[in-house]
Amino acid sequence: MDSIIASNNADYLIICVFFTLLIGIGLAIDFGIIGKIRHMFRIRNTSENNNNGSNQKREISSLLSVKKSPQQKRQQTVKRAFEWTIIWISLAAVFAAIIYMTLGYEETLLFVTGYAIEKSLSVDNMFIFLIIFSSLAIPHVYQHKVLMAGILSAIIMRIALILAGVSLLESFHWMIYIFGGLLLFTAIRMLMQNKEEQDKKKMAIEKNIAVRVMKKFVPISFELNNDKFFLRKNNSHKVLYATPMLVALVIVEMTDLVFALDSIPAILAITTDSFIVITSNIFAILGLRSLYFLLAGMMEKFYYLKSGLAMILFFIGCKMIVSEFFEIPIAVSLTVIFGILAAALLLSFIRIRQQQAKMVIDK
């Protein structure tokens, strides 16, 4: 028995090392840390090796002064977002393979299912991001910073929520019915929410509860100060105002907290293994920023995605409630989740083609 426990601990230690390496390297490259370090060393080495320092400085300044058009920047952003969406999904697949080689098929299936649930539900966050940025008039170029800070802090918050959720389920098993009921309520609310209610949210975002709370602690200015979170107005060196960047960051965090209360119980319906739940959440969240910039221009065309997400939550809520009497196999759950997502995307694609055909006929 002791040898089995020691073996499991060794396996988890190996997986933790690989997880830390994958996440650390991925973050360093995605957030541009490694690129900035390489750029600094390249300029330094080039200037040292070049005898004509003044010419070299002029070459560097001329290269830096070349500005790209907004369309070129947009295309570059979409291209980079596509590349990093593939990279983060690939890293999750590599980690799933590591779990398979160390912990086996069952744990791998749990990780993939948890990742699929969190990834699909996190898409709903992107609709809110779009509303936040458009309502606060935050330019596309500054949105990276808000999402980067928001995602990193969201990871810390979710780890705490996951550990609390697992502890509740282990201490009070009847909490499974509360979590299941919460998922059913959320699913029904999403299905009943109409377009007019979404438009009202867009108009009322400046009256968001997060903004009202912020005003009690710091004055708010809806004037941008480049990508800074604070602004000094009227040449005052004492009073700091929160800019729309900080407002957006706080609302993103509050929004993620609300969504976490839905998505975390959904994953806990699959497994209460803290390690599996946390790692699947982190991989899904880290890929959210690149996925947002990839889909930002066409999210409104996913007509049936919200209904699909509601159906997924409804299914998982039912699975949670009936788990005491009937256990739905993990493979079946994964098949249902992917099936609902595929159907929602396919129906959205068909509707887009129909609208395009109608526009051609009308012309």
C-alpha positions as CSV (number, residue, x, y, z in Angstrom):
1,M,0.0,0.0,0.0
2,D,2.8,2.4,0.9
3,S,4.6,1.6,-2.3
4,I,1.4,2.5,-4.3
5,I,1.1,5.8,-2.5
6,A,4.8,6.6,-3.0
7,S,4.4,5.8,-6.7
8,N,1.4,8.1,-7.1
9,N,3.2,10.9,-5.3
10,A,6.2,10.5,-7.6
11,D,3.9,10.6,-10.7
12,Y,2.2,13.7,-9.5
13,L,5.6,15.3,-8.8
14,I,6.7,14.5,-12.4
15,I,3.5,16.0,-13.8
16,C,3.8,19.1,-11.7
17,V,7.3,19.7,-13.0
18,F,6.1,19.3,-16.6
19,F,3.1,21.5,-15.9
20,T,5.3,24.3,-14.4
21,L,7.7,24.1,-17.4
22,L,5.0,24.2,-20.0
23,I,3.1,27.1,-18.4
24,G,6.2,29.0,-17.5
25,I,7.7,28.8,-21.0
26,G,4.4,29.5,-22.7
27,L,3.7,32.6,-20.6
28,A,7.2,33.9,-21.1
29,I,6.9,33.7,-24.8
30,D,3.2,34.7,-25.1
31,F,3.6,37.8,-23.0
32,G,6.7,38.8,-24.9
33,I,9.2,38.5,-21.9
34,I,11.6,36.3,-23.8
35,G,11.2,38.4,-27.0
36,K,12.0,41.6,-25.1
37,I,15.1,40.1,-23.5
38,R,16.4,38.8,-26.8
39,H,15.7,42.2,-28.4
40,M,17.7,44.0,-25.7
41,F,20.7,41.7,-26.0
42,R,20.5,41.9,-29.9
43,I,20.7,45.7,-29.8
44,R,23.4,45.7,-27.1
45,N,25.6,43.2,-29.0
46,T,25.1,44.9,-32.3
47,S,26.0,48.3,-30.9
48,E,29.1,46.9,-29.2
49,N,30.4,45.0,-32.3
50,N,29.7,47.9,-34.7
51,N,32.6,50.4,-35.0
52,N,30.3,53.1,-36.4
53,G,28.0,53.6,-33.4
54,S,26.3,56.7,-34.7
55,N,25.3,55.0,-37.9
56,Q,24.0,52.0,-35.9
57,K,21.9,54.2,-33.7
58,R,20.4,55.9,-36.8
59,E,19.6,52.5,-38.3
60,I,17.9,51.3,-35.1
61,S,15.9,54.5,-34.7
62,S,14.8,54.4,-38.4
63,L,13.6,50.8,-37.9
64,L,11.7,51.7,-34.7
65,S,10.2,54.7,-36.5
66,V,8.5,52.6,-39.2
67,K,4.9,52.5,-38.3
68,K,2.4,50.0,-39.6
69,S,-1.1,50.9,-40.8
70,P,-4.1,50.0,-38.5
71,Q,-5.1,47.2,-41.0
72,Q,-1.6,45.7,-40.9
73,K,-1.5,45.8,-37.1
74,R,-5.0,44.1,-37.1
75,Q,-3.8,41.4,-39.5
76,Q,-0.7,40.8,-37.4
77,T,-2.7,40.6,-34.2
78,V,-5.2,38.1,-35.8
79,K,-2.2,36.0,-37.1
80,R,-0.5,36.0,-33.8
81,A,-3.7,35.2,-32.0
82,F,-4.3,32.2,-34.3
83,E,-0.8,31.0,-33.7
84,W,-1.1,31.2,-30.0
85,T,-4.5,29.6,-29.9
86,I,-3.0,26.6,-31.6
87,I,0.0,26.7,-29.3
88,W,-2.0,26.8,-26.1
89,I,-4.3,24.0,-27.3
90,S,-1.2,22.0,-28.3
91,L,0.4,22.5,-24.9
92,A,-2.8,21.2,-23.3
93,A,-2.7,18.2,-25.6
94,V,1.0,17.6,-24.6
95,F,0.0,17.8,-20.9
96,A,-2.8,15.4,-21.5
97,A,-0.4,12.9,-23.1
98,I,1.9,13.3,-20.0
99,I,-1.0,12.5,-17.7
100,Y,-1.8,9.5,-19.9
101,M,1.7,8.2,-19.6
102,T,1.9,8.7,-15.8
103,L,-1.7,8.5,-14.4
104,G,-3.5,6.5,-17.1
105,Y,-6.5,6.7,-19.4
106,E,-9.2,7.6,-16.8
107,E,-7.4,10.7,-15.4
108,T,-6.6,11.8,-19.0
109,L,-10.2,11.6,-19.9
110,L,-11.1,13.7,-16.8
111,F,-8.5,16.3,-17.8
112,V,-9.8,16.6,-21.4
113,T,-13.4,16.8,-20.3
114,G,-12.6,19.5,-17.7
115,Y,-10.6,21.4,-20.3
116,A,-13.4,21.1,-22.9
117,I,-16.0,22.4,-20.4
118,E,-13.9,25.3,-19.2
119,K,-12.8,26.2,-22.7
120,S,-16.3,26.2,-24.1
121,L,-17.8,28.1,-21.1
122,S,-15.0,30.7,-21.2
123,V,-16.1,31.7,-24.7
124,D,-19.1,33.3,-23.1
125,N,-16.6,35.6,-21.2
126,M,-15.4,36.9,-24.6
127,F,-18.8,38.4,-25.3
128,I,-18.6,40.3,-22.1
129,F,-15.0,41.5,-22.9
130,L,-16.3,42.8,-26.2
131,I,-19.1,44.8,-24.4
132,I,-16.6,46.1,-21.8
133,F,-14.0,47.3,-24.3
134,S,-16.5,48.9,-26.7
135,S,-18.5,50.6,-23.9
136,L,-15.4,52.1,-22.4
137,A,-13.9,53.0,-25.8
138,I,-10.6,51.2,-25.1
139,P,-8.6,50.8,-28.3
140,H,-7.7,47.4,-29.6
141,V,-3.9,48.0,-28.9
142,Y,-4.5,48.5,-25.2
143,Q,-6.8,45.5,-24.7
144,H,-3.9,43.1,-24.5
145,K,-2.7,44.7,-21.2
146,V,-6.1,44.5,-19.5
147,L,-6.6,40.9,-20.5
148,M,-3.1,39.9,-19.5
149,A,-3.4,41.3,-16.0
150,G,-7.0,40.0,-15.7
151,I,-6.2,36.5,-16.7
152,L,-3.2,36.2,-14.4
153,S,-5.2,37.4,-11.4
154,A,-8.1,35.2,-12.5
155,I,-5.9,32.1,-12.2
156,I,-5.1,32.9,-8.5
157,M,-8.8,33.6,-7.8
158,R,-10.0,30.4,-9.5
159,I,-7.4,28.2,-7.6
160,A,-8.9,29.5,-4.3
161,L,-12.5,28.9,-5.5
162,I,-11.6,25.4,-6.8
163,L,-10.0,24.4,-3.5
164,A,-13.0,25.8,-1.6
165,G,-15.5,24.0,-3.8
166,V,-13.7,20.6,-3.5
167,S,-13.5,21.1,0.3
168,L,-17.3,21.8,0.4
169,L,-18.1,18.7,-1.6
170,E,-15.9,16.5,0.5
171,S,-17.2,17.9,3.8
172,F,-20.9,18.4,2.8
173,H,-21.8,16.0,0.1
174,W,-25.3,17.5,-0.2
175,M,-23.7,20.6,-1.7
176,I,-23.7,18.6,-5.0
177,Y,-27.4,19.3,-5.3
178,I,-26.9,23.0,-4.7
179,F,-24.2,23.2,-7.3
180,G,-26.4,21.2,-9.7
181,G,-29.3,23.5,-9.1
182,L,-27.1,26.5,-9.7
183,L,-26.1,25.1,-13.1
184,L,-29.7,24.4,-14.0
185,F,-30.7,27.9,-13.0
186,T,-27.9,29.5,-15.0
187,A,-28.7,27.4,-18.0
188,I,-32.4,28.4,-18.0
189,R,-31.5,32.1,-17.4
190,M,-29.1,32.0,-20.5
191,L,-31.8,30.4,-22.6
192,M,-34.4,32.9,-21.6
193,Q,-32.1,35.9,-22.1
194,N,-33.0,37.8,-25.2
195,K,-31.2,40.3,-27.4
196,E,-32.9,43.3,-25.8
197,E,-31.5,42.4,-22.4
198,Q,-28.0,42.1,-23.9
199,D,-28.3,45.6,-25.5
200,K,-29.4,47.0,-22.1
201,K,-26.3,45.6,-20.6
202,K,-24.2,47.4,-23.2
203,M,-25.9,50.7,-22.4
204,A,-25.7,50.3,-18.6
205,I,-22.1,49.2,-18.3
206,E,-20.9,52.5,-16.7
207,K,-23.5,51.9,-13.9
208,N,-21.9,48.5,-13.3
209,I,-21.7,47.6,-9.6
210,A,-17.9,47.3,-9.9
211,V,-17.8,50.9,-11.0
212,R,-20.0,52.1,-8.2
213,V,-17.8,50.3,-5.6
214,M,-14.6,51.7,-7.2
215,K,-15.9,55.2,-6.9
216,K,-16.0,54.8,-3.1
217,F,-12.2,54.2,-3.0
218,V,-10.8,56.2,-6.0
219,P,-12.1,58.9,-8.3
220,I,-12.8,57.7,-11.9
221,S,-12.0,59.5,-15.1
222,F,-13.2,58.1,-18.4
223,E,-10.3,59.7,-20.1
224,L,-7.6,57.4,-21.4
225,N,-4.0,57.9,-20.4
226,N,-2.4,55.6,-23.1
227,D,-2.3,52.1,-21.5
228,K,-1.9,53.5,-17.9
229,F,-4.3,52.4,-15.2
230,F,-4.1,55.8,-13.4
231,L,-4.2,59.5,-14.4
232,R,-3.2,62.8,-12.7
233,K,-5.6,65.6,-13.8
234,N,-5.2,69.3,-13.7
235,N,-1.5,69.1,-13.0
236,S,-2.2,67.7,-9.5
237,H,0.5,65.6,-8.0
238,K,-1.7,64.3,-5.2
239,V,-5.0,63.1,-6.7
240,L,-4.9,59.9,-8.9
241,Y,-7.8,59.1,-11.1
242,A,-8.6,55.6,-12.3
243,T,-8.7,55.4,-16.1
244,P,-11.0,53.2,-18.2
245,M,-8.1,50.7,-18.3
246,L,-8.5,50.1,-14.5
247,V,-12.3,50.2,-14.7
248,A,-12.1,47.5,-17.5
249,L,-9.7,45.4,-15.4
250,V,-12.0,45.5,-12.3
251,I,-15.1,44.6,-14.4
252,V,-13.2,41.8,-16.1
253,E,-12.3,40.4,-12.7
254,M,-15.8,40.7,-11.4
255,T,-17.2,39.1,-14.5
256,D,-14.8,36.2,-14.3
257,L,-15.8,35.7,-10.6
258,V,-19.4,35.4,-11.7
259,F,-18.6,33.0,-14.5
260,A,-16.3,31.0,-12.2
261,L,-19.3,30.3,-10.0
262,D,-20.9,28.6,-13.0
263,S,-17.9,26.9,-14.6
264,I,-16.2,25.5,-11.5
265,P,-19.2,23.6,-10.3
266,A,-19.6,22.3,-13.8
267,I,-16.0,20.8,-13.7
268,L,-16.6,19.5,-10.1
269,A,-19.5,17.5,-11.5
270,I,-16.9,15.6,-13.6
271,T,-14.2,15.2,-10.9
272,T,-13.2,16.5,-7.5
273,D,-9.5,15.9,-8.1
274,S,-8.1,19.3,-7.3
275,F,-5.0,18.8,-9.5
276,I,-7.1,17.9,-12.6
277,V,-9.6,20.7,-12.0
278,I,-6.9,23.4,-11.5
279,T,-4.6,22.3,-14.4
280,S,-7.5,22.1,-16.8
281,N,-8.8,25.5,-15.7
282,I,-5.4,27.1,-16.1
283,F,-4.7,25.8,-19.5
284,A,-8.2,26.9,-20.7
285,I,-7.9,30.4,-19.2
286,L,-4.4,31.0,-20.5
287,G,-5.6,30.4,-24.1
288,L,-8.5,32.8,-23.6
289,R,-6.6,36.0,-24.5
290,S,-5.4,34.8,-27.8
291,L,-8.8,33.2,-28.6
292,Y,-10.5,36.5,-27.9
293,F,-8.3,38.4,-30.4
294,L,-8.9,35.7,-32.9
295,L,-12.7,35.7,-32.6
296,A,-13.3,39.4,-31.6
297,G,-14.4,40.3,-35.1
298,M,-16.9,37.5,-35.6
299,M,-18.2,36.7,-32.1
300,E,-21.6,38.2,-33.0
301,K,-21.9,35.7,-35.7
302,F,-22.0,32.7,-33.3
303,Y,-25.8,33.0,-33.2
304,Y,-26.4,29.7,-31.4
305,L,-23.3,29.4,-29.2
306,K,-25.0,30.9,-26.1
307,S,-27.8,28.4,-26.5
308,G,-25.3,25.6,-26.9
309,L,-23.4,26.7,-23.7
310,A,-26.7,26.8,-21.8
311,M,-27.5,23.2,-23.0
312,I,-24.1,22.1,-21.8
313,L,-24.7,23.7,-18.3
314,F,-28.1,22.1,-18.2
315,F,-26.7,18.6,-19.0
316,I,-23.9,18.9,-16.4
317,G,-26.4,20.2,-13.8
318,C,-28.6,17.2,-14.5
319,K,-25.6,14.9,-14.3
320,M,-24.7,16.4,-10.9
321,I,-28.1,16.0,-9.4
322,V,-28.6,12.4,-10.6
323,S,-25.1,11.3,-9.8
324,E,-26.2,9.6,-6.5
325,F,-28.6,7.3,-8.4
326,F,-27.0,7.0,-11.9
327,E,-23.4,7.7,-12.9
328,I,-23.0,9.0,-16.5
329,P,-19.7,7.7,-17.9
330,I,-17.0,10.4,-18.5
331,A,-16.7,9.3,-22.2
332,V,-20.4,9.9,-22.7
333,S,-20.2,13.3,-21.0
334,L,-17.3,14.3,-23.3
335,T,-19.2,13.2,-26.4
336,V,-22.3,15.1,-25.4
337,I,-20.3,18.3,-24.7
338,F,-18.4,18.2,-28.0
339,G,-21.7,17.2,-29.8
340,I,-23.6,20.2,-28.5
341,L,-20.7,22.6,-29.4
342,A,-20.4,21.2,-32.9
343,A,-24.1,21.5,-33.5
344,A,-24.2,25.1,-32.2
345,L,-21.2,26.1,-34.5
346,L,-22.7,24.2,-37.5
347,L,-26.1,25.9,-37.1
348,S,-24.4,29.3,-36.8
349,F,-22.4,28.6,-40.0
350,I,-25.5,27.6,-41.9
351,R,-27.3,30.8,-40.8
352,I,-24.3,32.9,-41.9
353,R,-24.4,31.2,-45.3
354,Q,-28.1,31.8,-45.6
355,Q,-27.7,35.5,-44.8
356,Q,-24.9,35.8,-47.3
357,A,-27.0,34.2,-50.0
358,K,-30.0,36.4,-49.2
359,M,-27.7,39.5,-49.5
360,V,-26.6,38.4,-52.9
361,I,-30.2,37.8,-54.0
362,D,-31.3,41.2,-52.7
363,K,-28.5,42.9,-54.7
